[in-house]
Amino acid sequence: MGANSVQDGLTIALMVVLVFAVLYSDMQLAYKIGIGVLVFSIIFLTSIAGQMLKQMKEKEKENRF
């Protein structure tokens, strides 16, 4: 329960960084695209890792009984 809310908070923070980097900064387009790709890949990887941890915890609970 706690890890999920931390993950959600970090996801929102990354999205805010993305919005500020894309809309309010004076960078080249290539850098903006790179930041976008980096942010979305981090979000994707953390969501996959969170799902894997949930599945591992469920398997441990099933094996105990």
C-alpha positions as CSV (number, residue, x, y, z in Angstrom):
1,M,0.0,0.0,0.0
2,G,2.8,2.4,0.9
3,A,5.0,1.6,-2.1
4,N,2.1,2.1,-4.5
5,S,1.5,5.6,-3.3
6,V,5.2,6.5,-3.5
7,Q,5.3,5.2,-7.0
8,D,2.2,7.3,-7.9
9,G,3.8,10.4,-6.4
10,L,7.0,9.8,-8.3
11,T,5.1,9.3,-11.5
12,I,3.2,12.6,-11.0
13,A,6.5,14.4,-10.3
14,L,8.1,13.0,-13.5
15,M,5.1,14.2,-15.5
16,V,5.4,17.7,-14.0
17,V,9.1,17.7,-14.9
18,L,8.2,16.7,-18.4
19,V,5.5,19.4,-18.8
20,F,7.9,22.1,-17.6
21,A,10.7,20.8,-19.8
22,V,8.6,20.7,-22.9
23,L,6.5,23.8,-22.5
24,Y,8.4,26.3,-20.4
25,S,12.1,25.7,-21.3
26,D,14.1,27.2,-24.1
27,M,15.7,24.0,-25.3
28,Q,16.1,22.4,-28.7
29,L,13.5,20.1,-29.9
30,A,15.8,17.1,-29.8
31,Y,16.5,17.6,-26.1
32,K,12.7,17.9,-25.4
33,I,12.1,14.6,-27.2
34,G,14.9,13.0,-25.3
35,I,13.5,14.1,-22.0
36,G,10.1,12.8,-23.0
37,V,11.4,9.4,-24.0
38,L,13.4,9.2,-20.8
39,V,10.5,10.1,-18.6
40,F,8.1,7.7,-20.2
41,S,10.6,4.9,-20.2
42,I,11.2,5.4,-16.4
43,I,7.5,5.4,-15.8
44,F,7.0,2.2,-17.8
45,L,9.9,0.4,-16.1
46,T,8.8,1.4,-12.6
47,S,5.2,0.2,-13.3
48,I,6.5,-3.1,-14.6
49,A,8.7,-3.5,-11.6
50,G,5.8,-2.7,-9.3
51,Q,3.6,-5.3,-11.0
52,M,6.4,-7.9,-10.7
53,L,6.8,-7.2,-7.0
54,K,3.0,-7.6,-6.4
55,Q,3.0,-11.0,-8.3
56,M,6.0,-12.2,-6.3
57,K,4.3,-11.2,-3.0
58,E,1.1,-13.1,-4.1
59,K,3.1,-16.2,-5.0
60,E,4.8,-16.1,-1.5
61,K,1.4,-15.9,0.2
62,E,0.1,-18.8,-1.9
63,N,3.2,-20.9,-1.1
64,R,2.9,-20.3,2.6
65,F,-0.6,-21.9,2.8
